[in-house]
Amino acid sequence: MSGSRDVAALPRFIALFAVMYAAFGVASPFLPAFLGTRGLSPDEIGVVLAASTAIRLISGPSAGRLADWLAALRAVLAVCCVLAAIAAVAYLPAPSFWFLLVVGLAHAAALAPITTLADALALTAAHRTGFEYGWVRGAGSGAFIVGSIVAGQAVAAAGLGAIVWLQASLLVVAAGCAMLVAEPTARSQLNPQRGRSAGVGALLRLRPFRRVVLVAALVLGSHAMHDSFAVIRWSAAGIDPGTASVLWSEAVAAEVVVFLLIGPALVARLGPAGAVMLAAAAGVLRWVVMANSAEVTVMALVQPLHGLTFALLHLACMRLIGAMVPPGLAATAQAIYGTLGIGAATALMTLASGFLYSRFGAAGFYLMALLCAAGIPLAFGLRR
């Protein structure tokens, strides 16, 4: 590869991740409210969102495996972006609950592989050209924030339907950006017959890969109670919505800082396994504090730990996966890690969080701390 193309790799991936995560940012916070404007009851909204989560567990790994089998990660990514854009627009004329359910399933199925395919492409390119993956992922997190802010203004001016057009437009642009990044593996290098028989089985036989997925599922799955009940907990403690928004934004800002600045240095200094242990230990501290306090000052001090419990953990896991997984299985590995591992764990822990919070209140965060604690010895086993 020429030097000029190497230099172009980083800005192209930054553009891809920025547009892609902006597309998530403009819609994700407002989609349930939008479904409400289409005449759905709260129960029906819950069914659409739950079914969408379930279909992701199937479509993510399937698209990842197909992309590896064809050695066409960027083409599959671009197609998924376009299909998701079409599905988003289809929300507008949907006349009934059943139509909206079908559209929601199609939308979620097309969106599910996007981040894992982009991660697989970015990790391969980062290894080849030497740029830092965290810079790319941090740009995505920052763009998500900007997208949410822009969408809020657009909704205020034009109504909730604006999020559909914003997301569809951004996804089409993301499809174009996907075709500008380099393909990691030429199709001629793959053995299709071997790809059919290896795939998931080959990955699951890698003990270090299984360990990475398990640690990520424990630590990132532990965020489910925070994501579901933190604002409810804060409101019950007298924290107003404006302050709760600031606390939430503080966590996202810490995520961006770790991705862009602190995280790569920590991973280099501690090693990926050491960084995972630090992230898990930070999770223990974070959830124990939340089990014991909802005071504003305490929350302001603990929310930045999200930069470690999420961003640092993700950076370290990406480094480990990039080192242990063959390029021909990169998309499949990302799908198993992100969808079957983290996605399934988050779904299960979200269900468990409702049970725990309804019966034990904030003390349920102790179980989240135990999940992170269980990840520490598993992470230690990743040291070489």
C-alpha positions in Angstrom: 0.0 0.0 0.0 1.3 3.4 -0.9 2.2 6.0 1.7 -0.5 8.4 0.5 -3.2 5.8 1.0 -1.8 5.1 4.5 -2.1 8.8 5.3 -5.7 8.8 4.0 -6.8 5.8 6.0 -7.3 7.7 9.3 -9.4 10.6 8.0 -11.5 8.2 6.0 -12.3 6.0 9.1 -12.9 9.1 11.2 -15.5 10.3 8.5 -17.1 6.8 8.5 -17.4 6.6 12.3 -18.5 10.2 12.7 -21.3 9.9 10.2 -22.3 6.5 11.4 -22.5 7.4 15.1 -24.2 10.7 14.3 -26.9 8.6 12.5 -27.4 6.7 15.8 -27.3 9.9 17.8 -30.1 11.7 15.9 -32.5 8.8 16.3 -31.7 6.6 19.4 -32.9 9.0 22.1 -36.1 9.9 20.3 -37.3 6.6 18.7 -39.6 5.5 21.5 -41.3 8.9 21.5 -41.6 8.8 17.7 -43.3 5.4 17.9 -45.7 7.0 20.4 -46.7 9.6 17.8 -47.6 6.8 15.4 -50.3 5.7 17.7 -48.6 2.9 19.6 -49.3 2.3 23.3 -46.5 2.0 25.8 -46.9 -1.8 25.8 -46.8 -1.9 22.0 -43.6 0.3 22.0 -42.1 -2.1 24.4 -42.9 -5.0 22.1 -41.3 -3.3 19.1 -38.2 -2.4 21.0 -37.8 -5.8 22.6 -38.3 -7.6 19.2 -35.8 -5.3 17.7 -33.3 -6.3 20.3 -33.9 -9.9 19.7 -33.5 -9.7 15.9 -30.1 -8.0 16.4 -28.8 -11.2 18.0 -29.5 -13.0 14.8 -28.7 -10.4 12.1 -25.4 -9.2 13.6 -23.5 -12.5 13.6 -25.2 -13.5 10.3 -24.0 -10.4 8.5 -20.6 -10.6 10.0 -20.2 -14.2 8.9 -21.4 -13.4 5.4 -19.0 -10.5 5.2 -16.0 -12.7 6.2 -17.2 -15.5 3.8 -17.3 -13.1 0.9 -14.3 -11.1 2.0 -16.5 -8.0 1.4 -16.7 -6.2 4.7 -17.1 -2.7 3.4 -19.7 -3.8 0.7 -21.8 -5.6 3.4 -21.5 -2.6 5.6 -22.6 -0.2 2.8 -25.6 -2.4 2.0 -26.6 -2.6 5.6 -26.5 1.2 5.9 -28.6 1.7 2.8 -31.2 -0.9 3.9 -31.3 0.7 7.3 -32.0 4.1 5.7 -34.8 2.6 3.6 -36.3 1.0 6.7 -36.1 4.2 8.7 -38.1 6.1 6.0 -40.6 3.3 6.0 -41.6 4.3 9.6 -43.4 7.4 8.2 -46.2 5.8 6.3 -46.6 2.8 8.7 -50.4 2.6 9.3 -50.6 0.1 12.1 -48.8 -1.6 15.0 -48.1 -4.7 12.9 -46.6 -2.7 10.1 -44.5 -0.7 12.5 -43.3 -4.0 14.1 -42.2 -5.3 10.7 -40.5 -2.0 9.9 -38.8 -2.0 13.4 -37.5 -5.5 12.8 -36.1 -4.6 9.4 -34.6 -1.4 10.8 -32.9 -3.2 13.7 -31.7 -6.1 11.6 -30.0 -3.8 9.1 -28.5 -1.5 11.9 -27.1 -4.4 14.0 -24.1 -5.3 11.9 -23.0 -1.7 11.2 -20.8 -1.1 14.2 -19.2 -4.5 14.3 -18.4 -4.4 10.6 -16.9 -0.9 11.0 -14.9 -2.0 14.0 -13.5 -5.0 12.0 -12.5 -2.7 9.2 -11.0 -0.1 11.5 -9.0 -2.6 13.6 -7.5 -4.2 10.5 -6.5 -0.9 9.0 -5.1 0.4 12.3 -2.9 -2.7 12.6 -1.7 -2.2 9.0 -1.2 1.5 8.9 -0.4 2.3 12.6 -3.1 4.8 13.5 -4.9 4.5 16.9 -8.3 2.8 16.8 -9.3 4.9 19.8 -9.1 8.1 17.8 -11.6 6.7 15.3 -14.0 5.4 18.0 -13.7 8.6 20.0 -14.7 10.6 16.9 -17.8 8.4 16.8 -18.8 9.0 20.4 -18.3 12.7 19.9 -20.5 12.7 16.8 -23.2 10.8 18.7 -23.4 13.7 21.1 -23.5 16.2 18.3 -26.2 14.2 16.5 -28.3 14.1 19.6 -28.1 17.8 20.1 -28.9 18.6 16.5 -31.8 16.2 16.5 -33.2 17.9 19.6 -33.2 21.2 17.8 -34.7 19.6 14.7 -37.5 17.9 16.7 -38.3 21.3 18.4 -38.5 22.9 15.0 -40.1 20.3 12.8 -41.5 17.5 15.0 -40.3 14.0 15.7 -40.5 12.9 12.1 -37.3 14.9 11.5 -35.3 12.2 13.1 -36.2 9.7 10.4 -35.0 12.0 7.6 -31.8 12.9 9.5 -30.9 9.3 10.2 -31.8 8.1 6.7 -29.6 10.9 5.1 -26.7 10.2 7.4 -26.8 6.4 6.8 -26.7 7.0 3.0 -23.6 9.1 3.5 -22.2 6.4 5.8 -22.6 3.9 3.0 -20.6 6.1 0.7 -17.9 6.5 3.4 -17.7 2.8 3.9 -16.8 2.3 0.2 -13.9 4.7 0.6 -12.0 2.7 3.3 -9.7 -0.2 2.4 -11.0 -3.8 2.2 -8.8 -5.9 4.6 -8.7 -9.2 2.6 -9.0 -9.9 -1.0 -11.6 -12.5 -1.9 -9.1 -14.7 -3.7 -7.2 -15.2 -0.5 -10.2 -17.0 1.1 -11.1 -20.6 0.9 -14.9 -20.5 0.7 -15.3 -24.2 1.7 -13.1 -23.7 4.7 -15.0 -20.6 5.6 -18.3 -22.5 5.7 -16.9 -25.1 8.1 -14.7 -22.9 10.3 -16.2 -19.6 11.1 -17.8 -19.4 14.6 -16.5 -22.8 15.6 -12.9 -21.8 14.9 -13.3 -18.7 17.0 -15.0 -20.4 19.9 -12.1 -22.9 20.0 -9.8 -20.0 20.8 -9.8 -19.9 24.6 -8.4 -16.4 24.9 -11.2 -15.1 22.6 -13.9 -16.8 24.7 -12.3 -15.2 27.8 -12.4 -11.7 26.2 -16.0 -12.1 25.3 -16.9 -13.3 28.8 -15.1 -10.5 30.5 -16.7 -7.9 28.3 -20.1 -9.4 28.8 -19.6 -9.2 32.6 -18.3 -5.7 32.8 -20.3 -4.1 30.0 -23.4 -6.1 31.0 -23.1 -4.6 34.5 -24.0 -1.2 32.9 -27.5 -2.3 32.4 -28.8 -1.2 35.8 -27.2 2.2 35.4 -28.6 2.7 31.9 -32.1 1.6 33.0 -32.4 3.0 36.5 -29.8 5.7 37.2 -32.1 8.6 36.3 -34.9 7.0 38.2 -32.6 6.7 41.2 -31.4 10.2 40.9 -35.0 11.6 40.5 -36.1 9.8 43.7 -33.1 11.4 45.5 -34.3 14.9 44.4 -32.0 15.4 41.5 -33.8 17.5 38.8 -33.8 16.5 35.1 -31.4 19.2 34.1 -28.8 18.0 36.6 -29.4 14.4 35.6 -28.7 15.3 32.0 -25.4 17.0 33.0 -24.4 13.9 35.0 -25.2 11.6 32.0 -23.3 13.9 29.6 -20.3 13.9 32.0 -20.1 10.1 31.5 -20.2 10.4 27.8 -17.6 13.2 27.8 -15.3 10.9 29.8 -15.8 8.2 27.3 -14.7 10.5 24.5 -11.6 11.7 26.5 -10.5 8.1 27.2 -11.0 7.0 23.5 -9.1 10.0 22.2 -6.4 10.7 24.8 -6.0 8.7 27.9 -7.1 5.2 26.8 -4.4 4.4 24.2 -1.7 5.4 26.6 -3.1 3.3 29.4 -3.4 0.3 27.1 0.2 0.7 26.0 1.5 1.1 29.6 -0.6 -1.6 31.3 -1.0 -3.9 28.4 -4.5 -4.9 27.2 -5.0 -7.4 30.0 -4.0 -4.9 32.6 -6.3 -2.3 31.1 -9.2 -4.7 31.3 -8.4 -5.4 35.0 -8.4 -1.7 35.7 -11.7 -1.2 33.9 -13.3 -4.1 35.9 -11.9 -2.7 39.2 -13.3 0.8 38.2 -16.7 -0.9 37.7 -16.6 -2.4 41.2 -15.9 1.0 42.7 -18.5 2.7 40.5 -21.4 0.4 41.3 -20.6 0.2 45.0 -20.7 3.9 45.2 -24.0 4.0 43.4 -25.4 1.4 45.7 -24.7 3.7 48.7 -25.3 7.3 47.4 -27.2 9.4 45.0 -25.8 12.7 46.3 -25.0 15.1 43.4 -21.4 15.8 44.3 -20.7 12.0 44.7 -22.3 11.3 41.4 -20.3 14.0 39.7 -17.1 12.4 40.9 -18.1 8.8 40.0 -19.7 9.4 36.6 -16.3 9.9 34.8 -15.4 6.3 35.7 -17.6 5.5 32.7 -14.5 6.4 30.6 -12.7 3.4 32.2 -15.6 0.9 32.6 -16.7 1.3 29.0 -14.2 3.1 26.8 -11.0 1.7 28.3 -12.4 -1.8 28.4 -13.6 -1.6 24.8 -10.2 -0.3 23.6 -8.3 -3.1 25.4 -10.7 -5.8 24.1 -10.3 -4.5 20.6 -6.5 -4.7 20.9 -6.8 -8.3 22.2 -9.2 -9.4 19.5 -7.1 -7.7 16.8 -4.1 -9.7 17.9 -5.7 -13.1 18.3 -8.2 -13.3 15.5 -7.2 -14.1 11.9 -8.2 -11.3 9.4 -10.5 -13.7 7.6 -12.7 -14.0 10.7 -12.5 -10.3 11.8 -16.2 -9.5 11.1 -17.4 -12.7 12.7 -15.3 -12.1 15.8 -16.7 -8.6 16.1 -20.2 -9.8 15.7 -19.8 -12.5 18.4 -18.1 -10.0 20.8 -20.5 -7.2 20.2 -23.8 -8.9 19.6 -23.9 -12.4 21.1 -21.5 -11.4 24.0 -22.2 -7.9 25.0 -25.7 -7.6 23.4 -27.1 -10.7 24.9 -25.6 -10.0 28.3 -27.0 -6.5 28.3 -30.4 -7.8 27.4 -30.4 -10.4 30.2 -29.0 -7.9 32.7 -31.6 -5.3 31.8 -34.3 -7.8 32.6 -32.6 -8.8 35.8 -32.1 -5.1 36.7 -35.9 -4.6 36.7 -36.3 -7.5 39.1 -33.5 -6.3 41.3 -34.4 -2.7 41.5 -38.1 -3.4 42.2 -37.1 -5.6 45.1 -33.9 -4.2 46.5 -33.7 -0.6 45.1 -30.2 0.8 44.8 -28.7 -2.2 46.6 -29.1 -4.0 43.2 -25.9 -2.2 42.1 -24.0 -4.5 44.4 -24.7 -7.4 42.0 -23.3 -5.2 39.2 -20.2 -4.7 41.3 -19.9 -8.5 41.8 -20.1 -9.0 38.0 -17.2 -6.6 37.5 -15.2 -8.3 40.3 -15.7 -11.6 38.6 -14.1 -10.1 35.5 -10.8 -9.3 37.3 -9.4 -12.8 37.6 -10.6 -13.6 34.1 -8.8 -10.6 32.8 -5.6 -11.7 34.6 -5.7 -14.9 32.6 -5.3 -12.9 29.4 -1.8 -11.8 30.4 0.9 -13.3 28.3 
